[in-house]
Amino acid sequence: MSDTVPEGAGPQEPTEPAVEPAYDPAAPAPLNIPRIPTGDAEVDAQLERLGDADHLATDGHLEVYEDVHRGLRDALTALDARPGPPAPPPSYGTRGPSPSYGNRS
């Protein structure tokens, strides 16, 4: 009989059971609000960015909301900057006052 201990057969440390974290109502949690695509890629990207706030503590929401607001405002501003169709010409020509305007009989 030998007094040597084979490798890997040494004393094992007790393993601790996995502890599930307790429920913390203040912890970040997704709101699971559906985001319906608008059809405008720029706007849809900003709306998806709102999902980033789901994983942040409340004090981090402001930065995301301001960023999304800035992006949506820029998208609206870009709509105003795009040239639209030309204005239709007036249906009547520019006329001056009738010749009898200042002459009463």
Secondary structure, 3 states (H helix, E strand, C coil): CCCCCCCCCCCCCCCCCCCCCCCCCCCCCCCCCCCCCCCCHHHHHHHHHHHHHHHCCHHHHHHHHHHHHHHHHHHHHHHHHCCCCCCCCCCCCCCCCCCCCCCCC
